[in-house]
Amino acid sequence: MRRSPERAFAFKESPTVELRLDNREEGDWTVLDVVGEVDLSTAPLLRARIEELLHLGAQRLVVDLRGVGFMDSSGLSVLVACMKQMREAGGELAIACPNDSILKVFTVTGLDRLFTIRPSVGEAIRT
């Protein structure tokens, strides 16, 4: 596992909302670790980071939501758009998410049927 310190970012949009994005490589997968809250104020940052990874050539991406405490529909919208981009480019996108409250957001919207969602990065990259 190789970490790229130059690829670690912390964004603070307001005194209470912070989003940290850090990516690493695991085999032929790029893993994007997301920590914080994904909402209307931080979702554009997530979108920009994923688009940057795609531009840099990521073909297999796991978005690790283990560190996410809250996600609203704007976060889901970003993931759906990025899934579409990945598929159009012939790539794969998977979600690692052990958090029941975040999983519920995917389930109630029916998006659990669109995404490959596994409880850990290891399981997501073995899919």
CYANA upper distance limits for C-alpha pairs under 8 A (distance plus 0.5 A):
  1 MET  CA     24 ARG  CA      7.59
  1 MET  CA     25 GLU  CA      6.61
  1 MET  CA     26 GLU  CA      5.97
  1 MET  CA     27 GLY  CA      8.33
  2 ARG  CA     24 ARG  CA      6.28
  2 ARG  CA     25 GLU  CA      6.23
  2 ARG  CA     26 GLU  CA      7.82
  3 ARG  CA     23 ASN  CA      7.47
  3 ARG  CA     24 ARG  CA      5.34
  3 ARG  CA     25 GLU  CA      7.58
  4 SER  CA      8 ALA  CA      7.58
  4 SER  CA     23 ASN  CA      7.43
  4 SER  CA     24 ARG  CA      6.71
  7 ARG  CA     22 ASP  CA      6.50
  7 ARG  CA     23 ASN  CA      6.75
  8 ALA  CA     20 ARG  CA      8.06
  8 ALA  CA     21 LEU  CA      6.47
  8 ALA  CA     22 ASP  CA      4.83
  8 ALA  CA     23 ASN  CA      7.27
  9 PHE  CA     20 ARG  CA      6.26
  9 PHE  CA     21 LEU  CA      5.82
  9 PHE  CA     22 ASP  CA      6.75
 10 ALA  CA     18 GLU  CA      7.80
 10 ALA  CA     19 LEU  CA      6.49
 10 ALA  CA     20 ARG  CA      4.82
 10 ALA  CA     21 LEU  CA      6.90
 11 PHE  CA     18 GLU  CA      6.29
 11 PHE  CA     19 LEU  CA      5.80
 11 PHE  CA     20 ARG  CA      6.61
 11 PHE  CA     45 LEU  CA      8.43
 12 LYS  CA     17 VAL  CA      6.74
 12 LYS  CA     18 GLU  CA      5.11
 12 LYS  CA     19 LEU  CA      7.06
 13 GLU  CA     17 VAL  CA      6.46
 13 GLU  CA     18 GLU  CA      6.90
 13 GLU  CA     41 SER  CA      7.20
 13 GLU  CA     42 THR  CA      7.58
 14 SER  CA     18 GLU  CA      7.82
 17 VAL  CA     36 GLY  CA      7.86
 17 VAL  CA     37 GLU  CA      7.02
 17 VAL  CA     42 THR  CA      8.36
 18 GLU  CA     36 GLY  CA      6.09
 18 GLU  CA     37 GLU  CA      7.04
 18 GLU  CA     42 THR  CA      8.20
 19 LEU  CA     34 VAL  CA      7.60
 19 LEU  CA     35 VAL  CA      6.21
 19 LEU  CA     36 GLY  CA      5.13
 19 LEU  CA     37 GLU  CA      6.56
 19 LEU  CA     38 VAL  CA      7.68
 19 LEU  CA     42 THR  CA      7.09
 20 ARG  CA     33 ASP  CA      8.38
 20 ARG  CA     34 VAL  CA      6.38
 20 ARG  CA     35 VAL  CA      5.51
 20 ARG  CA     36 GLY  CA      6.88
 21 LEU  CA     32 LEU  CA      7.16
 21 LEU  CA     33 ASP  CA      6.21
 21 LEU  CA     34 VAL  CA      5.46
 21 LEU  CA     35 VAL  CA      7.07
 21 LEU  CA     46 LEU  CA      8.12
 21 LEU  CA     49 ARG  CA      8.25
 22 ASP  CA     32 LEU  CA      6.25
 22 ASP  CA     33 ASP  CA      5.67
 22 ASP  CA     34 VAL  CA      7.37
 23 ASN  CA     30 THR  CA      7.29
 23 ASN  CA     31 VAL  CA      5.91
 23 ASN  CA     32 LEU  CA      4.86
 23 ASN  CA     33 ASP  CA      6.44
 24 ARG  CA     30 THR  CA      6.33
 24 ARG  CA     31 VAL  CA      5.82
 24 ARG  CA     32 LEU  CA      7.23
 25 GLU  CA     29 TRP  CA      6.30
 25 GLU  CA     30 THR  CA      5.13
 25 GLU  CA     31 VAL  CA      6.49
 26 GLU  CA     30 THR  CA      6.76
 26 GLU  CA     31 VAL  CA      7.43
 28 ASP  CA     60 ARG  CA      7.38
 29 TRP  CA     58 ALA  CA      8.09
 29 TRP  CA     59 GLN  CA      7.96
 29 TRP  CA     60 ARG  CA      5.37
 29 TRP  CA     61 LEU  CA      6.14
 29 TRP  CA     62 VAL  CA      7.50
 29 TRP  CA    125 ILE  CA      7.54
 30 THR  CA     58 ALA  CA      6.85
 30 THR  CA     59 GLN  CA      8.43
 30 THR  CA     60 ARG  CA      6.61
 30 THR  CA     61 LEU  CA      5.35
 30 THR  CA     62 VAL  CA      6.78
 31 VAL  CA     61 LEU  CA      6.32
 31 VAL  CA     62 VAL  CA      5.27
 31 VAL  CA     63 VAL  CA      6.52
 31 VAL  CA     64 ASP  CA      7.27
 31 VAL  CA    121 VAL  CA      8.24
 32 LEU  CA     61 LEU  CA      7.82
 32 LEU  CA     62 VAL  CA      6.67
 32 LEU  CA     63 VAL  CA      5.39
 32 LEU  CA     64 ASP  CA      6.34
 33 ASP  CA     63 VAL  CA      6.79
 33 ASP  CA     64 ASP  CA      5.31
 33 ASP  CA     65 LEU  CA      7.18
 33 ASP  CA     66 ARG  CA      8.27
 33 ASP  CA     67 GLY  CA      8.08
 34 VAL  CA     63 VAL  CA      7.64
 34 VAL  CA     64 ASP  CA      6.44
 34 VAL  CA     65 LEU  CA      5.99
 34 VAL  CA     66 ARG  CA      7.85
 34 VAL  CA     67 GLY  CA      6.50
 34 VAL  CA     68 VAL  CA      6.88
 35 VAL  CA     65 LEU  CA      7.56
 35 VAL  CA     66 ARG  CA      7.92
 35 VAL  CA     67 GLY  CA      4.77
 35 VAL  CA     68 VAL  CA      5.52
 35 VAL  CA     69 GLY  CA      8.38
 36 GLY  CA     67 GLY  CA      6.75
 36 GLY  CA     68 VAL  CA      5.41
 36 GLY  CA     69 GLY  CA      6.59
 36 GLY  CA     70 PHE  CA      7.87
 37 GLU  CA     42 THR  CA      7.79
 37 GLU  CA     68 VAL  CA      6.15
 37 GLU  CA     69 GLY  CA      6.27
 37 GLU  CA     70 PHE  CA      5.37
 37 GLU  CA     71 MET  CA      6.53
 38 VAL  CA     42 THR  CA      5.96
 38 VAL  CA     43 ALA  CA      6.00
 38 VAL  CA     46 LEU  CA      8.38
 38 VAL  CA     68 VAL  CA      7.73
 38 VAL  CA     70 PHE  CA      6.65
 38 VAL  CA     71 MET  CA      5.16
 38 VAL  CA     72 ASP  CA      7.08
 38 VAL  CA     74 SER  CA      8.14
 38 VAL  CA     75 GLY  CA      5.95
 39 ASP  CA     43 ALA  CA      5.97
 39 ASP  CA     70 PHE  CA      8.07
 39 ASP  CA     71 MET  CA      6.23
 39 ASP  CA     72 ASP  CA      5.79
 39 ASP  CA     73 SER  CA      7.91
 39 ASP  CA     74 SER  CA      6.29
 39 ASP  CA     75 GLY  CA      6.28
 40 LEU  CA     44 PRO  CA      8.13
 40 LEU  CA     72 ASP  CA      8.06
 40 LEU  CA     74 SER  CA      6.04
 40 LEU  CA     75 GLY  CA      7.89
 42 THR  CA     46 LEU  CA      7.17
 43 ALA  CA     47 ARG  CA      6.72
 43 ALA  CA     74 SER  CA      6.59
 43 ALA  CA     75 GLY  CA      5.73
 43 ALA  CA     78 VAL  CA      7.13
 44 PRO  CA     48 ALA  CA      6.59
 44 PRO  CA     78 VAL  CA      8.17
 45 LEU  CA     49 ARG  CA      6.70
 46 LEU  CA     50 ILE  CA      6.73
 46 LEU  CA     75 GLY  CA      8.47
 46 LEU  CA     78 VAL  CA      7.88
 47 ARG  CA     51 GLU  CA      6.58
 47 ARG  CA     78 VAL  CA      6.18
 47 ARG  CA     79 LEU  CA      8.26
 47 ARG  CA     82 CYS  CA      7.90
 48 ALA  CA     52 GLU  CA      6.57
 49 ARG  CA     53 LEU  CA      6.79
 50 ILE  CA     54 LEU  CA      6.76
 50 ILE  CA     82 CYS  CA      7.66
 51 GLU  CA     55 HIS  CA      6.60
 51 GLU  CA     82 CYS  CA      7.96
 52 GLU  CA     56 LEU  CA      6.66
 53 LEU  CA     57 GLY  CA      6.97
 53 LEU  CA     58 ALA  CA      6.09
 54 LEU  CA     58 ALA  CA      5.39
 54 LEU  CA     59 GLN  CA      7.53
 54 LEU  CA     86 MET  CA      8.14
 58 ALA  CA     91 GLY  CA      8.41
 59 GLN  CA     86 MET  CA      7.71
 59 GLN  CA     89 ALA  CA      8.29
 59 GLN  CA     90 GLY  CA      7.83
 59 GLN  CA     91 GLY  CA      5.02
 59 GLN  CA     92 GLU  CA      6.80
 60 ARG  CA     91 GLY  CA      6.11
 60 ARG  CA     92 GLU  CA      5.23
 60 ARG  CA     93 LEU  CA      6.47
 61 LEU  CA     91 GLY  CA      8.49
 61 LEU  CA     92 GLU  CA      6.68
 61 LEU  CA     93 LEU  CA      5.31
 61 LEU  CA     94 ALA  CA      6.81
 62 VAL  CA     93 LEU  CA      6.26
 62 VAL  CA     94 ALA  CA      5.20
 62 VAL  CA     95 ILE  CA      5.95
 62 VAL  CA     96 ALA  CA      7.19
 62 VAL  CA    121 VAL  CA      7.45
 62 VAL  CA    124 ALA  CA      7.56
 62 VAL  CA    125 ILE  CA      7.89
 63 VAL  CA     93 LEU  CA      8.02
 63 VAL  CA     94 ALA  CA      6.87
 63 VAL  CA     95 ILE  CA      5.44
 63 VAL  CA     96 ALA  CA      6.65
 64 ASP  CA     95 ILE  CA      6.48
 64 ASP  CA     96 ALA  CA      5.10
 64 ASP  CA     97 CYS  CA      6.83
 64 ASP  CA    120 SER  CA      8.19
 64 ASP  CA    121 VAL  CA      7.09
 65 LEU  CA     95 ILE  CA      7.66
 65 LEU  CA     96 ALA  CA      6.37
 65 LEU  CA     97 CYS  CA      5.57
 65 LEU  CA     98 PRO  CA      8.33
 65 LEU  CA     99 ASN  CA      8.42
 66 ARG  CA     96 ALA  CA      7.35
 66 ARG  CA     97 CYS  CA      5.77
 66 ARG  CA     98 PRO  CA      6.57
 66 ARG  CA     99 ASN  CA      7.00
 66 ARG  CA    120 SER  CA      8.43
 68 VAL  CA    102 ILE  CA      8.24
 69 GLY  CA    102 ILE  CA      7.96
 70 PHE  CA    101 SER  CA      8.43
 70 PHE  CA    102 ILE  CA      7.23
 71 MET  CA     75 GLY  CA      6.36
 71 MET  CA     76 LEU  CA      8.02
 71 MET  CA    102 ILE  CA      7.04
 71 MET  CA    105 VAL  CA      8.12
 72 ASP  CA     76 LEU  CA      7.20
 72 ASP  CA    105 VAL  CA      8.13
 73 SER  CA     77 SER  CA      6.54
 74 SER  CA     78 VAL  CA      6.87
 75 GLY  CA     79 LEU  CA      6.94
 76 LEU  CA     80 VAL  CA      6.66
 76 LEU  CA    106 PHE  CA      8.33
 77 SER  CA     81 ALA  CA      6.67
 78 VAL  CA     82 CYS  CA      6.61
 79 LEU  CA     83 MET  CA      6.47
 80 VAL  CA     84 LYS  CA      6.81
 81 ALA  CA     85 GLN  CA      6.86
 82 CYS  CA     86 MET  CA      6.56
 83 MET  CA     87 ARG  CA      6.67
 83 MET  CA     92 GLU  CA      8.10
 83 MET  CA     93 LEU  CA      6.47
 84 LYS  CA     88 GLU  CA      6.63
 85 GLN  CA     89 ALA  CA      6.72
 86 MET  CA     90 GLY  CA      6.74
 86 MET  CA     91 GLY  CA      5.24
 86 MET  CA     92 GLU  CA      6.36
 86 MET  CA     93 LEU  CA      7.08
 87 ARG  CA     91 GLY  CA      5.75
 87 ARG  CA     92 GLU  CA      6.85
 93 LEU  CA    115 PHE  CA      8.14
 93 LEU  CA    116 THR  CA      8.06
 94 ALA  CA    115 PHE  CA      6.84
 94 ALA  CA    116 THR  CA      5.49
 94 ALA  CA    117 ILE  CA      6.61
 94 ALA  CA    118 ARG  CA      8.42
 94 ALA  CA    124 ALA  CA      6.72
 94 ALA  CA    125 ILE  CA      8.31
 95 ILE  CA    115 PHE  CA      7.44
 95 ILE  CA    116 THR  CA      6.56
 95 ILE  CA    117 ILE  CA      5.17
 95 ILE  CA    118 ARG  CA      6.86
 95 ILE  CA    121 VAL  CA      8.35
 95 ILE  CA    124 ALA  CA      7.33
 96 ALA  CA    117 ILE  CA      6.24
 96 ALA  CA    118 ARG  CA      5.48
 96 ALA  CA    119 PRO  CA      5.85
 96 ALA  CA    120 SER  CA      5.43
 96 ALA  CA    121 VAL  CA      5.76
 96 ALA  CA    123 GLU  CA      8.46
 96 ALA  CA    124 ALA  CA      6.66
 97 CYS  CA    102 ILE  CA      7.90
 97 CYS  CA    103 LEU  CA      7.35
 97 CYS  CA    117 ILE  CA      7.20
 97 CYS  CA    118 ARG  CA      6.59
 97 CYS  CA    119 PRO  CA      5.33
 97 CYS  CA    120 SER  CA      6.81
 98 PRO  CA    103 LEU  CA      8.05
 98 PRO  CA    118 ARG  CA      7.87
 98 PRO  CA    119 PRO  CA      4.78
 98 PRO  CA    120 SER  CA      7.10
 99 ASN  CA    103 LEU  CA      6.65
 99 ASN  CA    119 PRO  CA      8.47
100 ASP  CA    104 LYS  CA      6.55
101 SER  CA    105 VAL  CA      7.35
102 ILE  CA    106 PHE  CA      7.47
103 LEU  CA    107 THR  CA      6.73
103 LEU  CA    112 ASP  CA      8.42
104 LYS  CA    108 VAL  CA      6.47
105 VAL  CA    109 THR  CA      6.87
106 PHE  CA    110 GLY  CA      6.60
106 PHE  CA    111 LEU  CA      5.40
106 PHE  CA    112 ASP  CA      5.56
107 THR  CA    111 LEU  CA      6.65
107 THR  CA    112 ASP  CA      5.74
110 GLY  CA    114 LEU  CA      8.08
111 LEU  CA    115 PHE  CA      6.85
112 ASP  CA    116 THR  CA      7.82
112 ASP  CA    117 ILE  CA      7.42
116 THR  CA    124 ALA  CA      7.89
117 ILE  CA    124 ALA  CA      7.44
118 ARG  CA    123 GLU  CA      6.46
118 ARG  CA    124 ALA  CA      5.81
119 PRO  CA    123 GLU  CA      7.43
119 PRO  CA    124 ALA  CA      8.14
120 SER  CA    124 ALA  CA      6.76
121 VAL  CA    125 ILE  CA      6.69
122 GLY  CA    126 ARG  CA      6.92
123 GLU  CA    127 THR  CA      7.00
